[in-house]
Amino acid sequence: MAYRSRNSSPMRPGFGGTASFKVDTLSIDDDMHPVIHAGRVAVVTGAASGIGRAAAREFAKLELKIAIADTNEAELEKLGKELISVVGEANVLVIPTDVADLKQVEALKEKVYDAWGECPARLSARYLAIAPIRMGGRVGSRYVAVLMNNAGIGADQGKSWEGLDNWHKIFNVNLFGVLNVQQTFVRSMVHQENQALVINTGSKQGITNPPGNPAYNASKAAVKSLTESLAHELREQTHGNVTAHLFIPGWTFTGMTKSATTTEKPRGAWTPEDTVLYMLDKVREGDFYILVPDNETKKEVDQLRIMWGAADIAENRPALSRWHPSYKPLFEEYMREGMAQLE
């Protein structure tokens, strides 16, 4: 079968839609993912504000045990008191943590397992034999069920050849912070009997790579690649018992996105609560790529932008052709035609 471009011009995308080969049966038919229910353990980094705080609140409503971590100790303590009022003091751990510091992440894990379970790597054969009795039937019933690897920072705009210290700061949190948490927790989670999931927070900027913030974009592009590898490795090793998900928020009104002059949520943005509820919905459905829309950008717009960016490589166009003066009019035409086809 012959394949041809939607137009002979090399300046246009060589394909007009998505390659749709998704297996429709890969979903979870339940009101909530089986991992997310009362009594299970959730760990949320970057929990003191924004999406992390909204996620911790939602897990509390669902009666999970929650360990919250962040560098902002004052806001973390404030959130901890709020969560305790919902699920009780025995079900909340407030652990100030800089995810860029591996020793602090290891201490976070130790505190979680000391409070709510044993680390599987340290279990003796004797303990494994009696664990079902001690833990109410199933080994690992209180092990980490939800690892939300959410801590991240933004930065002022800069150029790729400037601000090396800033680059290190962003990568130490946005990439190595994710990696520190992932390597510290997942090596124990893969040995659990009960199901578990890992949610890494990425960004659309790590996919479409808009000009103006190369350090942030590159860090989030690396998180995308890392999480894709993690998902494959977990699928091969745990056969679906532990899953990974790439959470890609849309425009969300948080401390990272609002300006000093903006105190009210813009009409186009979603609240952190909206974003978290959408994320949990897609986790329940078994999605890996959780691409979140907002009031300004529809899912179809995101899809078209992503497809255009992929075609830059496939058709050997200039880097970031969407913003190239010779290609920008064609990109706009492509978007108009793409949206018209969806109507």
C-alpha positions as CSV (number, residue, x, y, z in Angstrom):
1,M,0.0,0.0,0.0
2,A,1.4,3.4,-1.0
3,Y,1.6,6.2,1.5
4,R,1.7,9.8,0.3
5,S,1.8,13.3,1.9
6,R,-1.4,15.3,2.4
7,N,0.3,17.8,0.0
8,S,3.3,17.7,-2.2
9,S,4.9,20.7,-0.6
10,P,7.8,19.8,1.7
11,M,6.8,22.6,3.9
12,R,3.6,20.9,5.0
13,P,3.3,18.0,7.4
14,G,3.6,14.6,5.7
15,F,0.6,13.2,7.5
16,G,-2.8,14.5,8.4
17,G,-3.8,12.7,11.5
18,T,-2.6,10.4,14.2
19,A,-1.4,6.8,13.8
20,S,-4.2,5.2,15.6
21,F,-3.2,1.7,16.8
22,K,-4.3,1.9,20.4
23,V,-5.7,-1.3,21.8
24,D,-9.1,-0.3,23.0
25,T,-9.3,-3.0,25.7
26,L,-6.4,-1.6,27.8
27,S,-8.6,0.1,30.3
28,I,-9.7,-0.3,33.9
29,D,-13.4,-0.6,34.4
30,D,-14.0,0.9,37.8
31,D,-15.0,4.1,39.4
32,M,-11.4,4.5,40.7
33,H,-8.1,2.8,39.9
34,P,-7.8,-0.3,42.2
35,V,-4.7,1.2,43.7
36,I,-6.4,4.3,44.9
37,H,-8.6,3.5,47.8
38,A,-8.9,3.9,51.5
39,G,-6.0,2.6,53.6
40,R,-3.4,2.6,50.8
41,V,-0.3,4.8,51.0
42,A,0.3,7.8,48.7
43,V,3.6,9.8,48.6
44,V,3.3,13.2,47.0
45,T,6.4,15.4,46.4
46,G,6.0,19.1,45.6
47,A,2.9,18.9,47.9
48,A,3.0,22.4,49.5
49,S,1.3,24.2,46.7
50,G,-0.5,23.9,43.3
51,I,-1.1,20.5,41.8
52,G,0.7,18.6,44.5
53,R,-1.4,20.2,47.2
54,A,-4.6,19.5,45.2
55,A,-3.6,15.9,44.8
56,A,-2.9,15.4,48.5
57,R,-6.3,16.9,49.3
58,E,-8.0,14.5,46.9
59,F,-6.2,11.5,48.3
60,A,-7.3,12.5,51.7
61,K,-10.9,12.7,50.6
62,L,-10.4,9.1,49.3
63,E,-9.1,8.1,52.8
64,L,-5.6,7.2,51.7
65,K,-2.6,7.5,54.0
66,I,-0.6,10.4,52.7
67,A,3.1,11.4,53.0
68,I,3.6,14.9,51.8
69,A,7.1,16.3,50.9
70,D,8.3,19.8,49.8
71,T,11.0,22.3,50.6
72,N,8.4,24.9,51.7
73,E,8.1,23.8,55.4
74,A,5.6,26.4,56.4
75,E,3.1,25.6,53.7
76,L,3.7,21.9,54.1
77,E,2.9,22.1,57.8
78,K,-0.2,24.1,57.0
79,L,-1.4,21.4,54.5
80,G,-0.5,18.7,57.0
81,K,-2.9,20.1,59.6
82,E,-5.6,20.4,56.9
83,L,-5.2,16.7,55.9
84,I,-5.1,15.6,59.5
85,S,-8.5,17.1,60.0
86,V,-9.8,14.9,57.1
87,V,-8.1,11.5,57.7
88,G,-6.6,11.7,61.2
89,E,-3.1,12.3,62.5
90,A,-2.1,8.6,62.1
91,N,-2.7,8.8,58.4
92,V,-0.6,11.9,57.5
93,L,3.2,12.3,57.4
94,V,4.7,15.8,56.9
95,I,8.3,15.4,55.7
96,P,10.2,18.4,54.5
97,T,12.3,17.1,51.6
98,D,14.5,18.6,48.9
99,V,14.2,16.0,46.1
100,A,17.5,17.2,44.6
101,D,19.2,15.8,47.6
102,L,19.4,12.0,47.4
103,K,20.0,11.6,51.1
104,Q,16.9,13.5,52.0
105,V,14.9,11.4,49.5
106,E,16.2,8.2,51.1
107,A,15.2,9.6,54.6
108,L,11.7,10.3,53.2
109,K,11.4,6.7,52.1
110,E,12.6,5.4,55.5
111,K,10.1,7.5,57.4
112,V,7.3,6.3,55.1
113,Y,8.2,2.6,55.5
114,D,8.9,2.9,59.2
115,A,5.4,4.4,59.7
116,W,3.3,2.3,57.4
117,G,5.2,-0.8,56.2
118,E,8.4,-2.7,55.8
119,C,10.8,-2.3,52.9
120,P,10.4,-5.6,50.9
121,A,14.2,-5.7,50.2
122,R,14.7,-6.1,54.0
123,L,12.1,-8.7,54.7
124,S,13.3,-12.0,56.1
125,A,11.8,-15.4,54.9
126,R,10.3,-15.8,58.4
127,Y,8.6,-12.4,58.1
128,L,7.3,-13.2,54.7
129,A,5.7,-16.3,56.1
130,I,3.8,-14.5,58.8
131,A,3.2,-11.2,57.0
132,P,-0.2,-12.1,55.7
133,I,-1.4,-12.6,59.3
134,R,0.2,-9.4,60.6
135,M,-0.9,-7.3,57.7
136,G,-4.5,-8.5,57.3
137,G,-4.2,-11.0,54.5
138,R,-1.9,-9.7,51.8
139,V,1.8,-9.1,51.9
140,G,2.5,-5.4,51.3
141,S,-1.0,-4.1,52.0
142,R,0.5,-0.9,53.4
143,Y,3.4,-0.5,51.0
144,V,3.5,2.6,48.8
145,A,0.6,2.4,46.4
146,V,0.8,5.8,44.7
147,L,4.1,7.6,44.1
148,M,3.3,11.1,42.7
149,N,6.7,12.4,41.6
150,N,5.5,16.0,41.2
151,A,8.2,18.4,42.6
152,G,9.4,20.9,40.0
153,I,10.5,24.5,39.6
154,G,10.2,27.1,36.8
155,A,12.7,29.8,36.0
156,D,13.2,33.1,34.3
157,Q,13.5,32.9,30.5
158,G,17.1,32.6,29.2
159,K,19.1,31.2,26.4
160,S,20.8,27.9,25.8
161,W,24.3,29.4,26.1
162,E,23.6,31.4,29.3
163,G,23.0,30.9,33.0
164,L,24.8,27.6,33.6
165,D,24.0,27.8,37.3
166,N,20.4,28.2,36.5
167,W,20.5,25.1,34.3
168,H,22.0,23.0,37.1
169,K,19.3,24.2,39.5
170,I,16.5,23.4,37.2
171,F,17.9,20.0,36.2
172,N,18.7,19.1,39.8
173,V,15.0,19.4,40.8
174,N,13.1,18.7,37.6
175,L,15.1,15.8,36.4
176,F,17.4,14.5,39.1
177,G,14.8,15.1,41.7
178,V,12.4,12.9,39.8
179,L,15.1,10.3,39.3
180,N,16.1,10.4,43.0
181,V,12.6,9.7,44.0
182,Q,12.0,7.1,41.3
183,Q,15.2,5.1,42.0
184,T,14.7,5.3,45.8
185,F,11.1,4.1,45.9
186,V,10.5,2.0,42.7
187,R,13.2,-0.6,43.5
188,S,11.0,-1.6,46.5
189,M,7.6,-1.1,44.8
190,V,8.5,-3.7,42.2
191,H,8.6,-6.4,44.9
192,Q,5.2,-5.6,46.3
193,E,2.4,-8.1,45.9
194,N,-0.3,-5.4,45.8
195,Q,-0.7,-3.1,42.7
196,A,1.0,0.3,42.7
197,L,1.5,3.2,40.3
198,V,4.0,5.9,39.7
199,I,2.9,9.3,38.4
200,N,5.7,11.6,37.0
201,T,4.7,15.2,36.3
202,G,5.9,16.3,32.9
203,S,5.0,19.4,30.8
204,K,3.7,20.1,27.4
205,Q,6.8,22.3,27.0
206,G,8.8,19.1,27.2
207,I,7.0,17.9,24.1
208,T,6.4,21.0,21.9
209,N,9.5,22.8,23.1
210,P,8.3,26.4,22.7
211,P,11.1,29.1,22.5
212,G,12.0,31.1,25.6
213,N,12.7,28.6,28.4
214,P,15.2,26.0,27.1
215,A,16.3,24.8,30.5
216,Y,12.8,24.0,31.7
217,N,11.8,22.5,28.4
218,A,14.8,20.3,28.3
219,S,14.3,19.1,31.8
220,K,10.7,18.1,31.1
221,A,11.6,16.5,27.8
222,A,14.0,14.3,29.8
223,V,11.2,13.5,32.3
224,K,9.1,12.3,29.4
225,S,11.9,10.0,28.1
226,L,12.6,8.7,31.6
227,T,9.0,7.9,32.3
228,E,8.5,6.2,29.0
229,S,11.5,3.9,29.8
230,L,10.1,3.3,33.3
231,A,6.7,2.3,31.9
232,H,8.3,-0.2,29.6
233,E,10.6,-1.6,32.3
234,L,7.7,-2.0,34.8
235,R,5.5,-3.7,32.1
236,E,8.3,-6.2,31.4
237,Q,9.2,-6.9,35.0
238,T,6.0,-6.6,37.0
239,H,3.5,-7.5,34.1
240,G,1.3,-4.6,35.0
241,N,1.4,-4.9,38.8
242,V,3.2,-1.6,39.0
243,T,2.5,1.0,36.3
244,A,3.9,4.4,35.3
245,H,2.0,7.4,34.0
246,L,3.2,10.6,32.5
247,F,1.1,13.5,33.8
248,I,1.1,16.4,31.4
249,P,-0.9,19.3,32.9
250,G,-2.4,22.0,30.7
251,W,-2.5,25.7,31.7
252,T,-3.1,25.4,35.4
253,F,-3.3,28.4,37.8
254,T,-0.6,27.8,40.3
255,G,2.2,29.7,42.0
256,M,4.5,28.7,39.2
257,T,2.3,30.1,36.5
258,K,0.7,33.2,38.0
259,S,2.5,36.5,37.9
260,A,2.9,39.1,40.7
261,T,0.1,41.2,39.1
262,T,-2.3,38.2,38.6
263,T,-4.3,37.3,41.7
264,E,-7.4,35.8,40.0
265,K,-7.4,32.7,37.9
266,P,-7.5,33.6,34.2
267,R,-10.5,32.3,32.3
268,G,-8.4,30.1,30.1
269,A,-6.7,28.3,33.0
270,W,-7.9,25.3,35.0
271,T,-7.6,25.1,38.7
272,P,-5.2,22.5,40.3
273,E,-8.2,20.6,41.5
274,D,-9.6,20.4,37.9
275,T,-6.3,19.1,36.7
276,V,-5.9,16.5,39.4
277,L,-9.5,15.2,38.9
278,Y,-8.8,14.8,35.2
279,M,-5.5,13.1,35.9
280,L,-7.2,10.6,38.3
281,D,-9.9,9.9,35.7
282,K,-7.2,9.0,33.1
283,V,-5.2,6.9,35.5
284,R,-8.4,5.0,36.2
285,E,-8.7,4.4,32.4
286,G,-5.1,3.1,32.3
287,D,-3.7,5.9,30.2
288,F,0.1,6.4,30.1
289,Y,0.1,9.8,28.4
290,I,-2.3,12.0,30.5
291,L,-2.4,15.1,28.3
292,V,-4.6,17.6,30.2
293,P,-6.6,20.2,28.3
294,D,-7.7,23.6,29.7
295,N,-10.3,26.2,29.0
296,E,-8.1,27.7,26.2
297,T,-6.6,24.7,24.6
298,K,-8.6,21.7,23.5
299,K,-7.2,18.2,23.4
300,E,-7.4,18.3,19.6
301,V,-5.3,21.5,19.4
302,D,-2.6,19.8,21.6
303,Q,-2.6,16.7,19.3
304,L,-2.2,18.8,16.1
305,R,0.7,20.8,17.7
306,I,2.4,17.6,18.7
307,M,2.0,16.0,15.3
308,W,3.4,19.1,13.6
309,G,6.5,19.0,15.9
310,A,7.0,15.3,15.1
311,A,6.9,16.1,11.4
312,D,9.8,18.5,11.9
313,I,12.0,15.4,12.3
314,A,10.2,13.2,9.8
315,E,10.4,15.8,7.1
316,N,13.7,17.4,8.0
317,R,12.3,20.8,8.5
318,P,14.1,23.5,10.5
319,A,14.1,23.1,14.2
320,L,10.9,24.5,15.9
321,S,9.5,25.2,12.4
322,R,6.2,26.3,14.1
323,W,7.9,29.5,15.1
324,H,10.1,29.8,11.9
325,P,9.1,32.9,9.8
326,S,9.0,30.8,6.6
327,Y,6.8,28.1,8.1
328,K,4.6,30.0,10.6
329,P,1.9,30.8,8.0
330,L,1.8,27.1,6.9
331,F,1.5,26.0,10.5
332,E,-1.5,28.3,11.0
333,E,-3.1,26.9,7.8
334,Y,-2.4,23.4,9.1
335,M,-4.1,24.2,12.3
336,R,-7.2,25.7,10.6
337,E,-7.5,22.7,8.3
338,G,-7.0,20.2,11.1
339,M,-9.6,21.8,13.3
340,A,-12.0,22.1,10.4
341,Q,-11.7,18.3,9.7
342,L,-12.8,17.7,13.3
343,E,-16.0,19.7,13.1
